Amino acid sequence: MLSKRVIPCLDVHNGRTVKGINFVDLIDAGDPAEQAKLYNDLGADELCFLDISATNEGRKTLFNIVSKVAESCFIPLTVGGGIKDNSDINNLLKSGADKVSINSAAVFKPDLIKEASDNFGCQCIVLAIDAYKDNTNVKSGYNVSTHGGKKKTNIDALQWAIEDEKNGAGEI
């Protein structure tokens, strides 16, 4: 029988955990490292850390904050946001991430998932898909968006998942 897993996600903006709806009307929810420790202590199975403004601001993930989060919890940590290349992935793994979640960069550089999987192993490469409903142009009824859902593409979400699983995404 499959077991249930609890995987909280810390949406991080300007170095703080935030809560909002569709990444707008953000409300401060505390220090990411403190939140990670709390989830760890409460028995979460894994933790996801998303720097939700990194891609839109054209910057890298806040590596120093990722390091603090990694130091405060002892459960697998997946990090996403602002990742552009293998150098960013390497820096995140060195900062304490166990897995790296990639969305926008995979769309703009389709070979990135394969390159990353070949360099770091598929077990730590996660394809993130921000999908939106579109019954007009795609078979699945959902397209991929980038930049935290702000930019739409004409990429069918289901086909994208299948393609990148074949390219080495260990998780979707």
Secondary structure, 3 states (H helix, E strand, C coil): CCCCCCCCEEEEECCEEEEEECCEEEEEEECHHHHHHHHHHCCCCCEEEEECCHHHHCCCCCHHHHHHHHHHCCCCEEEECCCCCHHHHHHHHHCCCCEEEECHHHHHCCCHHHHHHHHHCHHHEEECCEEEECCCCCCCCEEEEECCCCEEEEEEHHHHHHHHHHCCCCEC
